[in-house]
Amino acid sequence: MNIIQKAFNRDTPVYETQKETVLEYMKKHREMTSIQAIKKYGITRLAAHINRLRNDGYKIDTVRVQNAKGQHALYRLNGNNLV
């Protein structure tokens, strides 16, 4: 267990940077919301990391999801990027 996992008391793997963590999660699960990022990894600025990944050349779509409380973004990694 690394220092970040200990700090957040998490058993889930955390990579060297939050951007890497987001990318690995999206490669495995294909999509992610801000709530998932916060609950699973303590990452609070998902949109900023998505922007950086897009700047690195990853194709990530934004889907607006409507619910009773309003709307939120669902970020979906384009299938061409999956490993």
C-alpha positions as CSV (number, residue, x, y, z in Angstrom):
1,M,0.0,0.0,0.0
2,N,1.5,3.3,-1.0
3,I,1.3,6.7,0.8
4,I,-1.7,7.9,-1.2
5,Q,-3.6,4.7,-0.5
6,K,-2.8,5.0,3.2
7,A,-3.8,8.7,3.3
8,F,-7.2,7.9,1.8
9,N,-7.5,4.5,3.5
10,R,-8.0,2.8,0.1
11,D,-7.2,-0.6,-1.1
12,T,-7.6,0.4,-4.8
13,P,-4.4,1.1,-6.8
14,V,-3.4,4.7,-7.1
15,Y,-0.9,5.6,-9.8
16,E,1.9,8.2,-9.7
17,T,-0.4,11.0,-10.9
18,Q,-4.1,11.6,-10.7
19,K,-4.1,11.8,-14.5
20,E,-2.6,8.3,-14.8
21,T,-5.1,7.1,-12.3
22,V,-8.0,8.5,-14.3
23,L,-6.6,7.0,-17.5
24,E,-6.1,3.5,-16.1
25,Y,-9.6,3.5,-14.6
26,M,-11.1,4.6,-18.0
27,K,-9.1,2.0,-19.9
28,K,-10.6,-0.6,-17.6
29,H,-14.2,0.7,-17.2
30,R,-14.4,2.9,-20.3
31,E,-16.2,5.8,-18.5
32,M,-16.1,7.9,-15.4
33,T,-18.0,10.6,-13.5
34,S,-16.8,13.1,-11.0
35,I,-18.6,11.3,-8.2
36,Q,-16.8,8.1,-9.1
37,A,-13.5,9.9,-9.1
38,I,-14.1,11.5,-5.7
39,K,-15.4,8.3,-4.0
40,K,-12.9,5.9,-5.4
41,Y,-9.7,8.0,-5.5
42,G,-10.4,11.3,-3.8
43,I,-9.9,13.1,-7.2
44,T,-11.9,16.3,-7.1
45,R,-11.0,18.0,-10.5
46,L,-11.9,15.2,-13.0
47,A,-12.6,17.7,-15.8
48,A,-9.1,19.1,-15.6
49,H,-7.6,15.6,-15.9
50,I,-9.9,14.8,-18.8
51,N,-8.7,18.0,-20.5
52,R,-5.1,17.0,-20.0
53,L,-5.7,13.6,-21.4
54,R,-7.4,15.1,-24.5
55,N,-4.4,17.4,-24.9
56,D,-2.3,14.2,-24.8
57,G,-4.3,12.9,-27.8
58,Y,-6.9,10.6,-26.1
59,K,-10.4,10.8,-27.6
60,I,-12.8,11.3,-24.7
61,D,-16.4,12.1,-25.2
62,T,-18.6,14.1,-22.8
63,V,-22.1,12.8,-22.3
64,R,-24.5,15.1,-20.3
65,V,-26.7,12.9,-18.0
66,Q,-29.9,14.3,-16.6
67,N,-31.3,13.2,-13.3
68,A,-33.7,14.5,-10.7
69,K,-31.1,16.8,-9.1
70,G,-29.9,18.3,-12.4
71,Q,-27.2,17.1,-14.8
72,H,-23.7,15.9,-14.6
73,A,-21.0,14.9,-17.1
74,L,-20.1,11.3,-17.9
75,Y,-16.7,11.1,-19.6
76,R,-16.4,8.1,-22.0
77,L,-13.1,6.9,-23.5
78,N,-13.4,6.3,-27.2
79,G,-13.0,2.7,-28.1
80,N,-9.9,3.4,-30.3
81,N,-8.0,4.2,-27.1
82,L,-8.7,1.0,-25.2
83,V,-5.7,-1.2,-24.4
